Amino acid sequence: MIDLKFLRDNPDLVRASQRTRGEDEGLVDQLLEADVRRRDAIAAADAARSEQKSFSKEMGQQMRTASDEDKQRLREEGKAKAERVKELEAVLAAAEQDVHDFQMKLSNVVEDGAPAGGEDDFVVLEHVGTPREFDFEPKDHLELGESLGLIDMKRGTKVSGARFYFLTGDGALLQLGMLQLAAQKAAKAGFTLMIPPVLVRPEIMAGTGFLGAHADEIYHLEQDDLYLVGTSEVALAGYHSDEIIDLSEGAMRYAGWSSCFRREAGSYGKDTRGIIRVHQFDKLEMFVYCKPEEAREQHQQLLAMEKEMLEAVQVPYRVIDVAGGDLGSSAARKFDTEAWVPTQNTYRELTSTSNCTTFQGRRLKTRYRDEAGKAQTVATLNGTLATTRWLVAILENNQQADGSVVVPEALHPFVGKDILYPKK
């Protein structure tokens, strides 16, 4: 949710942000107009209440000596003033709701320097590692997963439907090892490990900005009015909602390990093979609460953590600066890391880290006290440290001509094997 004072002081900047996103800049003027109506309504309601209070005081004095006829007149006048206050309070409530509704529609202000445009207008910031040249025809991750006894899509579909799967044997160990390695790295870096709920209330889901344009991606349990999370970011963002937290000793950092769920609505025909785009997956998500002036530095630290983890699992990757139209409503800036997928001859997203500035903190009413003791809105950031999709890049980049896959050295202690061989 955008800061109204910031909007009043910088309307052109917010309009430019909307253009960068490819979104309606007319929302800026609609919100400004609604804000003027709200402030006028506040003034009118306050004046009416003040007038009613003064009249009530005078009425009390006059009633002692007034005739019956004057008493009746005074009562009717008092009743009229009370009714007027109710009317103006109703106008104020409606005006406040209008402001809130427009605030909820307006996306976060894009950080200066982020590229404009849509999904294909990202800027490549760096390449790390060189895509491998194979002297044999590489297999895709599903063919490898099935031959090695790691992935069972057929029975996943039989049990749960399309885009579900079983990770079996060493496949399960690979995922658990990857997530455990991520958890260890997060804990060593000072993150508090969390296993959060995967069902959240509507106000928490809305507070993170996920009930906007992409609401159809979310599973909703209507009978309980709860949402299944698509990332533990949602639960971690809600952890300190309606609280004033202590940031006097620095940022508060959490790492949430959870299963995640996405409907993948509108993705018919996209990445239907294997485990790239599925309805359920596991993920370890970093989440940070900090002072707004610290957010950019924290963002770079999250990106550094992601890069360290990718290098540990030995896959070539690139870092991109995501364009405004592909940020999502909450993020002011987002960096993705994309691993090379040999059989697709392209890079595919494995991690994402977003600086949400005060957008989520304002919606969820999470604050801290500044040096003067005044409550201020926190900034929030998030970043993925490991997720199921990583298995795609790990398997394809580490395969051998005989159909085996070399286990990245960092995962040896968790998997218990150096090489995974095809099942006979």
N, C-alpha and C positions, 0 to 999 in steps of 0.2 A: 504494500500500500504506500502510495507516494505521500511525502510530507507536504501538507497544504501550504505551509509558509515557504518552502522551497519552490513550490509551483507558482505562488503569487510573485515571488522575487525573480523567477527565472522561466517565465512561460515560453520564451523562444527556444531555450535549451530543451525543454520538454517536448516542444513541437518537433524539433530536430531529431530527438530520440525516437519519436513515433515514426518519422520518415525513415530513419535508419532501419527500424524494424519492419517497415512496410505496412504499418498499422495506421489507423485513422487519427490524424492529428486534430480533427474536430472535437475529439473527446476532451482535449485540453480546455477549449473555450466552454464546452458544456459544463465541465467541472468548475471552472472559474465562475461562471454565471450562477451555478448552484450554490457555490460558496458565498457569493454576494447575497443571494436570497436567504441563505441560512443566517448570515450575520445581521441582515435587516430584521429577520424574524426574531433573533435573539434580542435585539434592541427594542423591538415592539413589545415582546413578551415581558422584558424586564421593566419597561416603562409602565405597562398595564399593572403588573404586580406591585410596583411602587405606588402607583395611584390608588390601587385597592387598599394597600396597607395604610396609606395616609387617610383615606376616607373612613376606613374602619375605626381608626383612632378618633377622628372627629365625630363619627356617628355615635360612638360610645359616650362622648361628652354631651352631645345634643339630645340623646334619648332620655336623659334624666329630667329635662325640662320641657320636652316637646309634647305637643298635643297628640291625641290619638291619630289624627289625620296626618300630622307631620311624621309620626313614627312609622306609619304605613308607607309614606313616601320614601323615608330613609331606608327602610327594609327593601323596598323594590329597587331603589337605586343601588344599594349594596349587592343585591342579587344580580343586577345587570352587569355590575363591574366584575363580579366573580365569573359570570358566564363569559364575559369578554376575555378574561384571563384564560379560561379553558379553551376558547376558540383560538387564541393566539398561541397557546402551548401546543395545540393540535397542528397548527400551521408550522410551528417550529419543528415538531417531531417529523412531519412530512418533509420539510426542507433538509433536516439532518439525514433522513433516510436517502434522499436524492444524492446528497454529497457522498454518503457511504457507497451507494450503488455505483456512482461514477468513479470513485476511488478504486473500487474493486475491479472495474473494467480496464483501468489504465495500467499498462505494464510498467515495470521498473525502468528507471532512466538508464539508458545504455552508457557504459563507461567511455570516457573520451579515449579514442584510439581504436575502438572496436570497429571492424569493417562493416560497411553497409551491405544490404542485399539479403539473399535467401540461402537455402541449404548449400548451394554450389558456389557461394561467393566467399568461402573461408580463405584465410591466408596461412600458408605453410610457414611455420616459424623455424623448424629444424627437422633434420632427419638423423636418426640414431641407428647405427648398424646398416649393413648392406643386404638387400634381399639375396637369398642363396640361389646359385645356379645349379640346377639338378642335372645329373647325367643319366637320369631315368625319368619316366613319366610319373610325377607325384600323384598320390591319391588324395582325395579330399578328406576332411575330418570325419565324416560319417562312415565312409568306407573303411578308414583306419580304425575308427571306434568300434565298428561291428566285427572286423577281423581280429582285433585284439581283445574282444570281450569287454569293452569299456562302456558302450552306449547301446541301448535297446530301444529304438524308436517304435518298432512294430508293436511291442507289448505296451509301450507308453500310450500309443494311440488306441489300442484295444481297451485299456483300463480307463483312460481319461479323455480321449479324443485327439484331434489333430493338434500338433505342436506341443505335445507332452512326451516325456521320455523317461527311461530309467538310466541312471548311471550305475554301472555294475562293476564289482570286483575292483580292479586297479583304477577304473574310471572314477569310482567313488573316492578312492584313496588320493587320486590326483587332485580332485576338487577340494577335499578336506585338507590336503597338504598345502595347496595354494592359499586357501583361506587362513589356515593356521600360520603360515609364513607371514601373510599380511597382518594378522592379529599381533604376532610377535613384533613386527616392525613398528606397528602403531603404538603398542605398549611401550616399546623402547624409546619412542619419540615423545612420550608424555601424554598419549591419548588414553582416556579411561574407556576400557572395553565394556560394551553393552550388548545384551541380547534383548532387544526391545519387542513390544507387541507388534503383531503384523496386522491387527485390526484397530482402526482409529475412528474417532468421532468425526462427524461432518465439519465441525468448526476447526478441527486440527487440519484436516485435508484442505479445506478452503484457505486456511491461514498460510499454508506453504505455497499456494498459488496453483495447485493441481486441479482445481475444479473449474477452470476456465475453458480455453479452446480444446484442451485434451481430456476433458472429463469422460469422454466415451472410451478412453483407454483403461479406465479404472473399474474394478469389480466392486459392485455395491450390493450389500446384503440388506434388502429392503425390510425384511421382517425385524431386523435388529437396528436398522439405520446405522450401519457401520461399513467402513470401506477397507478393503484389502490394500495394503501399501504396495506401490511399485518400486519403492526404495525405502530403506530405514531412515533416510533423511526426514521423512514425514514425522515419524514417531519422535526422533531426536529433536526436531524443531519444536514439537509440542511439549517436550520434557520440562522446559522452563517457562511455558506460557503463563501469563498473568503473574509473573514473578519479577522481583528486582534482584538481580544476581550480582555477585561480588567479582568484579574484574580488576580489583586493585593490584593483584599480583600477576596479571596477564590474562590472556585468552583462556577460555574454558573449551577443551577439545575432547570429543568423544569419537569412538569408533563402534558402529553398530553392525553386528553380524546377524543377518536374518534371511529367510526366504522372501522372495518378492514376486508380485503377480501383476501381469499386464494383459489386457484383453487383446492387444494388437489389432484394434478396430481400424478399418481402412487400409490394412496392409495385405489384403487378399492377393495372393500370387507372389508376394515378396519374401525371399529367403525362406521358402517353405521346407527346404532340405536341411536336415540336421538341426543343430542347437543354436543357430545364430539369432533367430527371432522366435522366441518361445513364450508360453504363458506363465511359466514358473521357473525361477532360477534362484540361486543363492548369491549373496553379495556381502562384502564388507565395505561399509560406507563411512568415510570420515565426515565429521560435522564440527564446526567451530562457531563459538560465540565470542565476539571481540568488540572493542571500541571501533567506531566507524573509521577513524584515521589509521587504524592498524590493518584494515581489511585487505588492501592491495598486497602488503607484505605477507599476510597469512595465505593469500591466494597463491603466491609464488611458492610458499612452503608446501602447500598441498600438491602442487604440480611436481615439485621436486620429489616428494614421497612417491607419487605415481610412477615417475620415471625410474626411480631406484627399484621399484618392484618389478617393472617390465624388464629391466636389465637383468634382474635376478632369474627370471624365467626364460631368458635367452631368446627373445624374439626381436627382429628389427621393427622399428616403429617410427612414426613421425608425430610432431606436435602441431596442431592447427589452432588458429584464433578464429573462433566461430563467428559468423556474420550475424548482425542484429536480428534479421528475420528468422533465425534458427535458434535463438537463445532460450525461448520459453519466457513466460511472463515474469518470473521471479528474478532471473539472472540479469545483472548489469554487464557481466563479462564472463565468457566461458572458454576454457581451453580443453580440447579433446586430444587424447593420444590414440593413435590408430596403428594397429599392427599389420604387418604385411601378411596377406593370405595367399600363398603361392598358387593354389588352383583357381583362384579368382583373379589373379594378376592385378591385385589392387590392395589398398589399405582399408581396413575396417575398424570402426570405433571399438575400443576396449575400455577406455576410461574417460571420464568427464569431470572437470572441476569448475564450479561456479561461484562467483562472488555475487551474493544476493543483497549486498549493502544492508540497508535498514528495512527493506521491503517486507520480509517475513516477520522481523521483530516487531514492526508496527502493527501488523495484522494480528499477531499472537500476543501483543502487549507484554513483550519481554524487554526489560529495561535494566540499567545499571546506574550507579551514582557517580557523577563526575567529581572532580577534586573539590568543587564547591558544595558537594552534597546534593546537587540537583539530579533528579531522575532523567535519564536520557535513553533513547531507543538503541538497542544493540544492533550490530551488524552480524549477519550469519553467512557462512560459507559451507560448501560441501564438496566432496570428491570421492570417487570410487578407487579403492585400493586393490580389489580383486573381485572377479565375478565369474560365473559359469562360462560365459562366452570366451574367456581366455583359453579354454581347452582347445578351441578351434585353432588358434594361432600356435599353441604349444605343440599340438599333434602334427600339424602340417609342416611347420618349420623344422621339426626335429626328426622327421621320418627318414628311414634308410631304404636302400634298394630292395632289401629282402622283406620289406613290409613291417619291420620293427620300428620302434620309436625310442629314441634316446631320452631318458628322463633328465630334465635340467638339474644340474648339480644341487641347487638350493632345495630341490624337492626330494632328493634321495632319502633323507632321514624320515620323511613322512610316508613315502611310497614303499620304501624298503627294497627297491630295485633300481639298477642303473639303466636297464633296457627293458622295454616291454615287447614281447614276441607274440606273433600271431598264434591264435588258438589252433590246435591240430584237430 
